[in-house]
């Protein structure tokens, strides 16, 4: 990905995010939806970061909690799930959570994309997930600024 020029002090990181991306100057606060947003636009945009292993939990043990979050995301203008892995990482997963199969994870992601309008990004790595998150936040803010 190309270098992005964006004031990262405008980024909001949820306080419950266990391994947040190290955006310099970002503000940490409790977000109602997602792990990342933009100051003043928290009710418009949210990005949820997930590792591959976490996807098996949100499709199994934590499904109700995540579906509640997806329901709340319908009120946003933009919601994305950034996955720090690729599709093959899910499909080829050997050890999965409490009977949640790779097929079930993929079907859930596709359903959530259609049902809730969640944009799903397979980023391949944590580094690419961070770059994708930064780019999405930057592009959203640029588009908002053009409209005003």
N, C-alpha and C positions, 0 to 999 in steps of 0.2 A: 504494500500500500504506500501511497505517496505521503510525504510529510504534510501534516495538517497544522495550519496556523489558527489556533483557537484559544481564547482566554479560559484556561481550565479552572479559574476561580469562580466561574459561573456554574460549574458542575456541582450537583448535590448528590451525595452518597448516603444511602440508608445506613443508619447506625448499626443495624443487625447484620450487615454484610460482613461475613467472617474473614474473607481474604480480598479486600477491596483493591481495585486498580489504583496505583499510586499517582493519581492526578494531582499535580502540584497546586496547592491553594484551594483545593475543593473543600466544600462545606459538608460536614457530617451532621445529619439530622434524621429523625424518624420519618420515613416516607410511607404513605398509605399504600402505594402500589410500586412495585419494582425496586431495583437496587440503585438506579442512576436516573437523574433528571437534570433539569436546568432551573436555576434560581428564578422564581416568579412564574415558572411554567409547569410546576409540579402537577397541576390539574389538567395538563395537556399532553405531556409526554413522559413515558417511563420505559426503562430498559431493564429487563430481568436477566441476570447473568447466571449461567448454569454450567457446571462441569458434567461430563458424560454420566458419571456415577449418580449425580443428583437427579438426572432425568429419570432414572429407574425408581428413585424414591418418590418423586412428584407424580409418577404414573401409578404408584402403588400405595405405600403407607401414608404419604402426604397428599394424596390426590384431592381430598375434600378441601383442604386448606388452599391448594393451588387453584382449584376450580373457583373458589371464592374470590381469589385474586384476579383470575381471568374475567369473572363477572364484573368486578369493579373496573377492570381495564376497558370495558366497553364504553365507558363515559369519557375516555381519553381520545384525543385526536390521533395519537400514535402510540403503539405499544409493540415492543420487540422482545424476543427471547434470543439472547446471544449465547450460543453453545460453544464451549471451549473444547471442540473436537469436531470430527467430521462424521458423516453418515455411517461410514464403515466402522468407526469406533463403536457406534451403537449396535449396528447389525451383527458385528462379529463378537460382541461382548459374551464372554464365556460364563461368567458368574453374575447372575442378576438377582435383584432384590425380591425375595418372597414370592416367587412365581411370576414376576413381571418379565415378560419376554421382550427381546429386541423388537419384534413385530408389534407388540402392544405399545411400546414407546413411540415407534414411528407412526403408527395409526393415530395415537393421541395427538402428536404434534401436527399432523395433517388436519385432524378434526378441529383442533384449537385454531389453526390458521383460518379455516373456513368459518367456523362458528363464532369466534370472538374477534376475528380480524388480526390475530397476533402474527406479526412478521417473524419468521424463524430464520436465523442465520447460523449456519454451521461454519465456524471460523477456523477449525483445525488446531488451534493452540491458544494458550492464554494471551500470548503477545498479540496475535491476530484478533482475539476477542476484545482486547483493550483498544486496539486501533479502530476496530469496527464500531465500538461503543462511542469513542471520541468522534468519529466521522459522522455517525448518525445524529449525535447531539449537535454538532457543528452545522450540519445541513439543515436540521429542523430550525435552529435559531436563525440561520441565514434566510430561509424561506419566510419565517415570521417577520423578519425585519423588512423584507421586500414588500410585504403586504401592507406595511404601515407607512 
